[in-house]
Amino acid sequence: MKLNLKRPMVFFDLETTGTNISTDRIVEISVVKVMPDGEKIVKTVRVNPEMPIPAEATAVHHITDEDVRDCPTFRQYAKSLKSFLEGCDFCGFNSNRFDLPMLAEELLRAGVEVDFLERCRYVDVQTIYHKKEERTLSAAYRFYCNKELGDVAHSAEGDTLATYEVLCSQLDRYADLENSVDFLSDYSSRGKMADFAGRIGYDSEGKEIFTFGKYKGQRVEEVFAKEPGYYDWMMNGDFPQYTKRIITKIKLQSKR
């Protein structure tokens, strides 16, 4: 089934030095930009992470320090990437939990504002798949597309193109899935979050609350009021920059 798009949708996948959004870095990014008329524009770029790639990460994506030694840094690539992504919606496999927060973090580290990401819709094919079948991307590709990822598994471009095919096949298979980015974004979301990493959510009245730790479920502004040091702890801790920006915004608003 052809996707019903009102504006371009970016399918993307990242290969990284690890899974810590705050401290790890991107080593490869692949983007498939699907236009409303079905045209696909594919871009894959390797990035020098400016840090050693751990052996366990290389074992997954097969990218070594030598492979990226002469590649541009993410900072060098960030502005042109933002230009390519602006005005698009986003889709990936486990992207709402990992790829999107990691991308936002890298853009912020490079000094590029991520306000354009805040205006997008996000579809996570893994969430749809888990709600329907509970499998991995390789199994999803086999199940929906009757194909094997084979040697391209865990390459950014291979995973990205497979994700695009899986979403199209999911729309063919499930009659209750509307061919609408708004519907798919809502269906595959974890609930509305204030930050990309999902550390700050909203309560029934639309107020920001913590989704983790000893203050889980409590309003952020109320926690900061009764324990000001909690804000300092978060700002000095291993939290994503975007999360820190959100809690700073909440703190400043509460002083007005």
Secondary structure as GFF3:
##gff-version 3
##sequence-region A 1 256
A	DSSP	beta_strand	9	16	.	.	.	ID=ss1
A	DSSP	beta_strand	26	34	.	.	.	ID=ss2
A	DSSP	beta_strand	40	46	.	.	.	ID=ss3
A	DSSP	alpha_helix	55	61	.	.	.	ID=ss4
A	DSSP	alpha_helix	65	68	.	.	.	ID=ss5
A	DSSP	alpha_helix	74	85	.	.	.	ID=ss6
A	DSSP	beta_strand	89	92	.	.	.	ID=ss7
A	DSSP	pi_helix	95	99	.	.	.	ID=ss8
A	DSSP	alpha_helix	100	109	.	.	.	ID=ss9
A	DSSP	alpha_helix	115	118	.	.	.	ID=ss10
A	DSSP	beta_strand	122	124	.	.	.	ID=ss11
A	DSSP	alpha_helix	125	132	.	.	.	ID=ss12
A	DSSP	alpha_helix	137	145	.	.	.	ID=ss13
A	DSSP	three_ten_helix	150	152	.	.	.	ID=ss14
A	DSSP	alpha_helix	156	173	.	.	.	ID=ss15
A	DSSP	alpha_helix	181	187	.	.	.	ID=ss16
A	DSSP	beta_strand	200	202	.	.	.	ID=ss17
A	DSSP	beta_strand	208	210	.	.	.	ID=ss18
A	DSSP	alpha_helix	220	226	.	.	.	ID=ss19
A	DSSP	alpha_helix	229	236	.	.	.	ID=ss20
A	DSSP	alpha_helix	241	254	.	.	.	ID=ss21
###
